[in-house]
Amino acid sequence: MIFLAKCLGCNQAFKFNTTPRLECGNFDVNVRAVWGTLVTGNGLSQLNELLAVLDSPGLSRRSFLDIELKMNNW
């Protein structure tokens, strides 16, 4: 997740990552979420339902499939 903040004094914008990006380009937390979803026999809909209950933004279909395809090549 990325937080955006703007300084009220100088008007400069700052980005803060709450999780590191991996070498593959995806955020670590997203890769772990997809991995956990797949190994439990679930998919994108179940993951996004869980994230909604936790009041957290879900993954797009494109992001989920991108991570899943990268995992298939591990």
VEXTIVEX-272922 format. One record per atom (N, C-alpha, C, CB): residue number from 1; atom name; x negated, y negated, z. Coordinates in pm, 1 decimal, padded with zeros to 6 digits, always signed. Atoms other than C-alpha are relative to their C-alpha. Glycine has a CB too. Layout:
N
<NUM,"CA",<X,Y,Z>>;
...
//
This chain:
74
<1,"N",<-00084.7,+00116.2,+00000.0>>;
<1,"CA",<+00000.0,+00000.0,+00000.0>>;
<1,"C",<-00089.8,-00123.1,+00000.0>>;
<1,"CB",<+00096.7,+00000.5,+00121.6>>;
<2,"N",<+00075.2,+00124.5,+00006.7>>;
<2,"CA",<-00120.5,-00349.5,-00073.0>>;
<2,"C",<+00082.7,-00111.3,+00062.1>>;
<2,"CB",<-00038.2,-00034.5,-00146.3>>;
<3,"N",<-00063.5,+00117.8,-00058.1>>;
<3,"CA",<-00034.9,-00649.4,+00141.2>>;
<3,"C",<-00056.2,-00123.1,-00068.9>>;
<3,"CB",<-00022.5,-00006.9,+00154.4>>;
<4,"N",<+00042.2,+00127.3,+00057.1>>;
<4,"CA",<-00046.6,-00992.7,-00014.2>>;
<4,"C",<+00020.9,-00108.3,+00103.8>>;
<4,"CB",<+00077.9,-00032.2,-00130.7>>;
<5,"N",<-00009.7,+00111.2,-00094.6>>;
<5,"CA",<-00115.0,-01297.9,+00199.4>>;
<5,"C",<-00049.1,-00126.0,-00069.5>>;
<5,"CB",<-00082.5,+00028.1,+00130.3>>;
<6,"N",<+00038.4,+00127.5,+00059.4>>;
<6,"CA",<-00144.1,-01662.5,+00107.3>>;
<6,"C",<-00032.5,-00098.1,+00111.6>>;
<6,"CB",<+00112.7,-00055.6,-00091.9>>;
<7,"N",<+00042.9,+00098.4,-00098.3>>;
<7,"CA",<-00336.2,-01920.2,+00307.5>>;
<7,"C",<+00081.0,-00127.9,-00018.0>>;
<7,"CB",<-00151.9,-00028.7,-00012.9>>;
<8,"N",<-00078.4,+00123.3,+00006.6>>;
<8,"CA",<-00116.4,-02217.4,+00391.1>>;
<8,"C",<-00088.6,-00123.5,-00009.2>>;
<8,"CB",<+00090.6,-00010.8,+00121.2>>;
<9,"N",<+00091.9,+00113.4,+00004.5>>;
<9,"CA",<-00422.2,-02441.3,+00418.2>>;
<9,"C",<-00058.3,-00024.3,-00138.6>>;
<9,"CB",<-00111.6,+00021.3,+00098.0>>;
<10,"N",<+00067.6,+00016.2,+00129.4>>;
<10,"CA",<-00604.0,-02375.1,+00089.9>>;
<10,"C",<+00078.9,+00058.9,-00116.9>>;
<10,"CB",<-00136.4,+00064.5,+00005.4>>;
<11,"N",<-00087.2,-00058.5,+00102.4>>;
<11,"CA",<-00327.4,-02191.5,-00101.2>>;
<11,"C",<-00062.6,+00120.9,-00071.0>>;
<11,"CB",<+00035.4,-00105.6,-00102.6>>;
<12,"N",<+00065.2,-00115.2,+00061.5>>;
<12,"CA",<-00564.1,-01901.5,-00180.2>>;
<12,"C",<+00074.7,+00127.7,+00037.6>>;
<12,"CB",<-00148.3,+00008.9,+00043.5>>;
<13,"N",<-00067.6,-00127.5,-00022.9>>;
<13,"CA",<-00406.8,-01555.4,-00217.2>>;
<13,"C",<-00103.6,+00108.2,+00031.2>>;
<13,"CB",<+00085.7,+00040.1,-00123.4>>;
<14,"N",<+00087.1,-00110.2,-00040.1>>;
<14,"CA",<-00561.5,-01246.4,-00056.3>>;
<14,"C",<+00076.9,+00131.1,-00011.7>>;
<14,"CB",<-00053.0,-00020.4,+00144.9>>;
<15,"N",<-00057.7,-00134.1,+00006.0>>;
<15,"CA",<-00496.7,-00874.4,-00113.7>>;
<15,"C",<-00070.0,+00087.4,+00103.4>>;
<15,"CB",<-00013.2,+00061.2,-00143.4>>;
<16,"N",<+00053.1,-00091.9,-00100.1>>;
<16,"CA",<-00541.2,-00617.4,+00162.7>>;
<16,"C",<+00053.2,+00139.9,-00029.2>>;
<16,"CB",<+00038.3,-00045.4,+00144.4>>;
<17,"N",<-00040.5,-00139.2,+00018.7>>;
<17,"CA",<-00536.5,-00243.3,+00089.7>>;
<17,"C",<+00010.8,+00067.2,+00135.9>>;
<17,"CB",<-00100.5,+00076.0,-00091.2>>;
<18,"N",<-00016.0,-00072.0,-00125.7>>;
<18,"CA",<-00402.5,-00028.7,+00372.1>>;
<18,"C",<-00049.3,+00143.7,-00012.0>>;
<18,"CB",<+00146.1,-00001.8,+00043.6>>;
<19,"N",<+00052.7,-00133.3,+00023.9>>;
<19,"CA",<-00541.3,+00290.0,+00216.3>>;
<19,"C",<-00101.8,-00009.8,-00113.4>>;
<19,"CB",<+00114.5,+00101.7,-00034.5>>;
<20,"N",<+00101.8,+00010.0,+00104.9>>;
<20,"CA",<-00850.9,+00348.9,+00003.9>>;
<20,"C",<+00046.2,+00059.3,-00132.9>>;
<20,"CB",<-00126.9,+00069.3,+00044.7>>;
<21,"N",<-00019.7,-00060.8,+00132.0>>;
<21,"CA",<-00842.2,+00416.8,-00368.8>>;
<21,"C",<-00104.4,+00109.7,-00016.6>>;
<21,"CB",<-00010.8,-00107.0,-00115.5>>;
<22,"N",<+00091.3,-00110.5,+00026.2>>;
<22,"CA",<-00995.9,+00747.4,-00469.2>>;
<22,"C",<-00069.0,-00020.8,-00134.3>>;
<22,"CB",<+00075.2,+00135.0,+00002.3>>;
<23,"N",<+00071.7,+00010.1,+00127.3>>;
<23,"CA",<-01234.7,+00800.2,-00760.6>>;
<23,"C",<+00093.5,+00014.8,-00119.0>>;
<23,"CB",<-00109.3,+00105.4,-00007.2>>;
<24,"N",<-00095.9,-00021.3,+00109.2>>;
<24,"CA",<-00937.1,+00911.3,-00971.4>>;
<24,"C",<+00085.3,-00124.0,-00026.0>>;
<24,"CB",<+00090.3,+00118.8,+00031.9>>;
<25,"N",<-00074.1,+00124.6,+00018.9>>;
<25,"CA",<-00785.9,+00562.6,-00926.8>>;
<25,"C",<+00127.3,-00010.8,+00080.8>>;
<25,"CB",<+00033.0,-00016.0,-00142.1>>;
<26,"N",<-00122.4,+00000.4,-00079.6>>;
<26,"CA",<-00490.9,+00661.7,-00709.3>>;
<26,"C",<-00030.7,-00027.0,+00146.3>>;
<26,"CB",<+00073.9,+00132.8,-00014.4>>;
<27,"N",<+00015.8,+00021.2,-00143.2>>;
<27,"CA",<-00437.4,+00561.7,-00349.5>>;
<27,"C",<+00003.0,+00133.7,+00072.9>>;
<27,"CB",<+00110.1,-00093.6,+00053.8>>;
<28,"N",<+00011.8,-00122.7,-00079.2>>;
<28,"CA",<-00531.5,+00830.5,-00097.3>>;
<28,"C",<+00134.0,+00044.1,+00057.2>>;
<28,"CB",<-00099.6,-00019.9,+00113.0>>;
<29,"N",<-00126.9,-00035.7,-00062.5>>;
<29,"CA",<-00194.4,+00818.8,+00077.5>>;
<29,"C",<+00097.7,+00057.4,-00102.6>>;
<29,"CB",<+00061.5,-00122.2,+00068.8>>;
<30,"N",<-00089.8,-00051.4,+00103.4>>;
<30,"CA",<-00009.8,+00877.0,-00251.2>>;
<30,"C",<-00039.3,+00140.9,-00043.1>>;
<30,"CB",<+00000.3,-00093.2,-00120.8>>;
<31,"N",<+00047.4,-00133.5,+00036.5>>;
<31,"CA",<-00227.4,+01175.2,-00343.8>>;
<31,"C",<+00039.0,+00100.2,+00108.2>>;
<31,"CB",<-00153.5,+00000.1,-00021.2>>;
<32,"N",<-00036.0,-00090.0,-00110.1>>;
<32,"CA",<-00169.2,+01327.5,-00000.5>>;
<32,"C",<+00150.7,+00025.9,+00004.6>>;
<32,"CB",<-00046.8,-00058.5,+00133.6>>;
<33,"N",<-00145.9,-00015.8,+00000.3>>;
<33,"CA",<+00205.8,+01266.6,-00025.2>>;
<33,"C",<+00043.8,+00095.1,-00111.1>>;
<33,"CB",<+00069.2,-00136.7,-00016.9>>;
<34,"N",<-00035.0,-00088.8,+00111.8>>;
<34,"CA",<+00228.0,+01434.9,-00366.6>>;
<34,"C",<-00045.6,+00141.9,+00030.8>>;
<34,"CB",<-00063.8,-00049.7,-00132.6>>;
<35,"N",<+00052.8,-00133.2,-00034.6>>;
<35,"CA",<+00008.5,+01723.9,-00250.3>>;
<35,"C",<+00093.0,+00069.6,+00100.3>>;
<35,"CB",<-00144.1,-00011.6,+00058.9>>;
<36,"N",<-00087.0,-00058.5,-00101.8>>;
<36,"CA",<+00221.9,+01783.8,+00058.8>>;
<36,"C",<+00137.3,+00034.5,-00053.2>>;
<36,"CB",<+00013.9,-00094.0,+00116.0>>;
<37,"N",<-00130.8,-00025.5,+00060.0>>;
<37,"CA",<+00540.6,+01761.1,-00142.5>>;
<37,"C",<-00003.5,+00126.0,-00085.5>>;
<37,"CB",<+00044.8,-00120.1,-00084.5>>;
<38,"N",<+00009.0,-00114.5,+00090.5>>;
<38,"CA",<+00424.8,+02014.4,-00400.4>>;
<38,"C",<-00024.8,+00131.2,+00073.5>>;
<38,"CB",<-00109.9,-00022.7,-00101.0>>;
<39,"N",<+00030.9,-00125.5,-00069.9>>;
<39,"CA",<+00282.3,+02271.2,-00156.6>>;
<39,"C",<+00116.0,+00048.6,+00085.8>>;
<39,"CB",<-00123.1,-00017.7,+00086.9>>;
<40,"N",<-00118.7,-00042.6,-00074.6>>;
<40,"CA",<+00612.5,+02275.9,+00031.8>>;
<40,"C",<+00115.6,+00034.5,-00093.1>>;
<40,"CB",<+00043.0,-00109.1,+00097.5>>;
<41,"N",<-00101.9,-00040.0,+00096.4>>;
<41,"CA",<+00802.4,+02353.7,-00288.7>>;
<41,"C",<+00099.2,-00109.1,-00034.5>>;
<41,"CB",<+00073.5,+00117.0,+00051.8>>;
<42,"N",<-00089.7,+00111.7,+00028.0>>;
<42,"CA",<+00955.3,+02009.8,-00327.3>>;
<42,"C",<-00050.9,-00080.7,-00118.4>>;
<42,"CB",<+00014.6,-00090.0,+00123.5>>;
<43,"N",<+00037.2,+00084.1,+00113.1>>;
<43,"CA",<+00936.7,+01735.5,-00588.6>>;
<43,"C",<+00019.5,-00146.4,+00031.6>>;
<43,"CB",<+00080.3,+00037.3,-00122.5>>;
<44,"N",<-00008.0,+00145.0,-00014.1>>;
<44,"CA",<+00967.4,+01364.4,-00647.1>>;
<44,"C",<+00125.8,-00045.0,+00073.8>>;
<44,"CB",<-00004.7,-00065.0,-00136.1>>;
<45,"N",<-00125.1,+00042.2,-00065.3>>;
<45,"CA",<+01332.1,+01335.6,-00540.0>>;
<45,"C",<-00005.9,+00019.9,+00150.8>>;
<45,"CB",<+00118.9,+00077.4,-00057.5>>;
<46,"N",<+00010.0,-00027.9,-00143.2>>;
<46,"CA",<+01265.3,+01498.6,-00203.8>>;
<46,"C",<-00100.3,-00093.7,+00067.2>>;
<46,"CB",<-00040.5,+00146.1,+00023.2>>;
<47,"N",<+00099.0,+00092.2,-00056.0>>;
<47,"CA",<+00954.9,+01286.1,-00147.1>>;
<47,"C",<+00060.0,-00138.8,+00016.7>>;
<47,"CB",<-00125.1,-00006.6,-00089.5>>;
<48,"N",<-00057.6,+00134.0,-00008.4>>;
<48,"CA",<+01139.9,+00963.6,-00224.4>>;
<48,"C",<+00113.4,-00007.9,+00101.6>>;
<48,"CB",<+00050.4,-00043.4,-00136.0>>;
<49,"N",<-00104.0,-00002.8,-00104.0>>;
<49,"CA",<+01430.6,+01067.4,-00000.1>>;
<49,"C",<-00063.8,-00011.8,+00138.2>>;
<49,"CB",<+00084.2,+00130.5,-00009.5>>;
<50,"N",<+00071.4,+00007.7,-00127.5>>;
<50,"CA",<+01187.9,+01122.6,+00287.9>>;
<50,"C",<-00056.2,-00139.9,+00022.5>>;
<50,"CB",<-00113.1,+00103.7,+00004.5>>;
<51,"N",<+00056.4,+00134.1,-00013.5>>;
<51,"CA",<+01013.5,+00792.0,+00222.2>>;
<51,"C",<+00108.4,-00103.9,+00026.6>>;
<51,"CB",<-00078.0,-00037.3,-00125.7>>;
<52,"N",<-00110.8,+00093.1,-00023.5>>;
<52,"CA",<+01349.5,+00611.8,+00212.9>>;
<52,"C",<+00045.0,+00005.5,+00145.8>>;
<52,"CB",<+00118.4,+00032.2,-00093.5>>;
<53,"N",<-00037.6,-00015.0,-00140.9>>;
<53,"CA",<+01438.4,+00752.9,+00555.9>>;
<53,"C",<-00102.1,-00069.7,+00089.5>>;
<53,"CB",<+00011.6,+00149.6,+00038.0>>;
<54,"N",<+00106.7,+00065.3,-00076.2>>;
<54,"CA",<+01103.5,+00618.5,+00679.8>>;
<54,"C",<-00010.6,-00148.8,-00031.7>>;
<54,"CB",<-00133.1,+00067.7,-00027.9>>;
<55,"N",<-00002.0,+00141.2,+00041.8>>;
<55,"CA",<+01186.1,+00278.5,+00524.2>>;
<55,"C",<-00131.5,-00039.3,-00066.8>>;
<55,"CB",<+00026.8,-00091.8,+00121.0>>;
<56,"N",<+00125.2,+00020.6,+00072.4>>;
<56,"CA",<+00881.7,+00308.7,+00300.1>>;
<56,"C",<+00029.5,+00005.2,-00149.8>>;
<56,"CB",<-00107.2,+00107.2,+00040.0>>;
<57,"N",<-00025.8,-00004.2,+00144.4>>;
<57,"CA",<+00864.8,+00242.0,-00074.6>>;
<57,"C",<-00034.1,+00136.3,-00059.0>>;
<57,"CB",<-00080.1,-00108.9,-00071.4>>;
<58,"N",<+00021.5,-00128.5,+00064.7>>;
<58,"CA",<+00888.1,+00549.8,-00293.4>>;
<58,"C",<-00100.7,-00008.9,-00113.2>>;
<58,"CB",<+00130.2,+00054.0,-00052.1>>;
<59,"N",<+00089.6,-00007.4,+00114.9>>;
<59,"CA",<+00668.0,+00663.5,-00579.4>>;
<59,"C",<+00082.4,+00000.4,-00127.9>>;
<59,"CB",<-00090.1,+00125.9,+00007.7>>;
<60,"N",<-00065.7,-00004.6,+00130.4>>;
<60,"CA",<+00762.4,+00607.2,-00940.0>>;
<60,"C",<-00023.2,+00137.8,-00061.4>>;
<60,"CB",<-00053.2,-00113.1,-00094.3>>;
<61,"N",<+00015.7,-00127.9,+00069.8>>;
<61,"CA",<+00808.4,+00908.2,-01165.0>>;
<61,"C",<-00136.4,+00005.9,-00068.4>>;
<61,"CB",<+00113.6,+00020.3,-00103.8>>;
<62,"N",<+00128.2,+00005.7,+00070.6>>;
<62,"CA",<+00505.3,+00797.9,-01364.0>>;
<62,"C",<-00117.0,+00025.1,+00095.0>>;
<62,"CB",<-00016.7,-00136.0,-00068.8>>;
<63,"N",<+00108.1,-00019.3,-00097.5>>;
<63,"CA",<+00281.4,+00778.4,-01054.3>>;
<63,"C",<-00005.0,+00143.4,+00049.2>>;
<63,"CB",<+00017.3,-00094.8,+00118.8>>;
<64,"N",<-00007.1,-00137.0,-00049.6>>;
<64,"CA",<+00400.6,+01114.4,-00924.3>>;
<64,"C",<-00057.2,+00096.8,-00103.6>>;
<64,"CB",<+00145.6,+00037.9,+00034.4>>;
<65,"N",<+00046.2,-00090.8,+00104.9>>;
<65,"CA",<+00341.6,+01289.0,-01257.7>>;
<65,"C",<-00148.3,-00018.1,-00030.2>>;
<65,"CB",<+00081.0,-00021.3,-00126.8>>;
<66,"N",<+00142.1,+00026.9,+00021.7>>;
<66,"CA",<+00003.0,+01121.1,-01304.0>>;
<66,"C",<-00084.6,+00072.2,+00104.1>>;
<66,"CB",<-00027.8,-00151.2,+00004.4>>;
<67,"N",<+00074.1,-00066.3,-00108.1>>;
<67,"CA",<-00115.9,+01250.2,-00966.7>>;
<67,"C",<+00011.2,+00151.2,-00014.0>>;
<67,"CB",<+00052.6,-00045.0,+00138.5>>;
<68,"N",<-00020.3,-00144.0,+00016.1>>;
<68,"CA",<+00034.9,+01594.4,-01029.6>>;
<68,"C",<-00088.3,+00055.2,-00112.8>>;
<68,"CB",<+00148.8,+00030.2,-00028.8>>;
<69,"N",<+00084.8,-00044.6,+00111.2>>;
<69,"CA",<-00146.5,+01623.1,-01364.8>>;
<69,"C",<-00147.1,+00001.7,+00039.5>>;
<69,"CB",<+00019.9,-00090.4,-00121.9>>;
<70,"N",<+00139.1,+00003.1,-00045.5>>;
<70,"CA",<-00476.2,+01522.5,-01204.7>>;
<70,"C",<-00028.8,+00116.7,+00093.8>>;
<70,"CB",<-00030.9,-00133.3,+00070.3>>;
<71,"N",<+00018.3,-00112.8,-00091.4>>;
<71,"CA",<-00426.0,+01787.8,-00935.3>>;
<71,"C",<-00012.4,+00131.1,-00076.8>>;
<71,"CB",<+00116.7,+00008.0,+00099.2>>;
<72,"N",<+00007.5,-00122.1,+00080.6>>;
<72,"CA",<-00374.6,+02052.1,-01203.3>>;
<72,"C",<-00138.7,+00021.2,-00058.9>>;
<72,"CB",<+00102.7,-00004.7,-00111.7>>;
<73,"N",<+00135.6,-00009.7,+00055.6>>;
<73,"CA",<-00727.3,+01976.8,-01327.6>>;
<73,"C",<-00107.0,+00017.0,+00107.3>>;
<73,"CB",<-00030.8,-00123.1,-00082.3>>;
<74,"N",<+00098.2,-00015.4,-00107.4>>;
<74,"CA",<-00894.2,+02019.4,-00985.6>>;
<74,"C",<-00054.1,+00140.0,+00003.0>>;
<74,"CB",<+00060.9,-00034.8,+00134.8>>;
//
